[in-house]
Amino acid sequence: MEFKARPIKENVNVSGGSRLWDMVLLISGVLGGLVVLFIVAGFFVDGLVRFIPPSYEKTLGQRLTNAMDVKEDPRLTRILARLEKGIAQDDPNWGRAFRIGVIDREEVNAVALPGDLIVIFSGLLKEVESENELAMIVGHELGHFAHRDHLTRLGRALVFGIASRVILGDAVSSRLTAFFSNTLHASYSRSQETEADLYGITLLVKEYSHAGGAVDFFKRVAERNRTGHLAHLVASHPHPEDRMEILTATIREKGWAVSKKTPLPELSDK
């Protein structure tokens, strides 16, 4: 009897599905894994930062700011000192030696850095129109310190960056994970920003006895940047109009007055 080999209809080494579909499943699995990793790492970091000693935070802050050309501004120093007087003894910020300075960058921003340092970008100083507005911004950054947001953000970014490079490699993670982590981080950051706003306006009212200037900066930002709410879904800050709405509702609820604002003196006047 002559042997005739039957044709092989199946190959256990080759998937029967579409290669495109397989690629979609692979990418979805990787992205899904990163989502889980980010969430788990976030809870881990949030718990860990409570045990970071102030001495280590100060050392970390010094390393981060060594390369930054931070300059003193007497106006900011005076505002910070005045706001610190309104910090209660049961506040996490009580007794801390905060510092504040300016760096020459056109970006309209301010940051709270480890080591109790507040950095105001020169671009932001060009936008504020009253001392009250600037005090609101400084108070906002103090709020980040009270909630330890500066450490949780840094820790989450560090853990996620390391893990993504291990999983995807440097070439892919450098761009993909930057956008991906920012998107995942957006709602978490918006919550932090809202809490910091409420902290800032409380200190503002304690110092000036009214809430004038609390929403002015956000109002101008909203008027100059006519971007819709959709553009802010992946932004780290809430939409300016949303921030105004929350602050205005708080002012109304607390019964705070909104009075005349204090002009911001020129640097040469101090």
C-alpha positions, 0 to 999 in steps of 0.5 A: 500500500502506497503511503500518502501524507495528508495535508496539514490543515492546522499549525499549532505554532501559528495563530489562526486569527488576524495578525492585526488583531493579535497586535491590538490584543498585545498593545491592549494588554500592555496598556492595561498592565500599565493602568494597573501598575499606575494604580497599584504604584499610586497607592503604594507611593501615597502610603510611603510618603507619610514615612519620608523624614523631613531631613531626607526630603530636604536633601532631595529638594536640595539636589533638585534645585542645585541646577536651578537659578532661583532668585529672591523676590522681596515681594514674595518673601513678604507675602509668604511670611504673612501667610505663614502667620495664618497657619494653625498649630494643628496644620501639617505646615505648622513650624516648617521653614518655607522658602520662595524664589523666582526662576526666569521662565516664560511659563505661567506656573508655580511649583512646590518642591521637596525641601519646602521650596516654592518656585514662581516662574517669571511668566506668572509674575507678569500675569498677576495684577494684585498682591491678593492674586499672588498671595492666593497662588502662594497659598495654593502651593502651601496647600500642596505641601500640607497634603504632601502632593509634591512628594506623591507626584514625584514618587508616582512619576518615578515609580511609573517611569522606572516600571515602564522602561523595564516593560517597554524599553527606553525607546518606546517609554520615552514618548508613549508612557509620558502621555499615558501617565499624564492622562492617567494622572489628570483626574488625580492632579485635578483633585489635588489642585482643587484642595490646594485652591481651598487651602489657599483661599482660606489663608488669603482670607485670614491675612486680608480679611476678605476674598478679593483676588481669589478668582481674578487670575483664573478669570483672566486665564479663562478669557485668554485661553478659550479652550473647551472643557474637553481640552482639559480632560488630560490636563493636570489643572482643573479648567479655570472656569471650574476653579472659579465656580468652586471658589465662588461657591466657597466664598458664598457659603462661608459668607466672605466679603470681596473687597478692594485688592492691594496693588502689587508693588514693583520690585524696585519699591521694596 
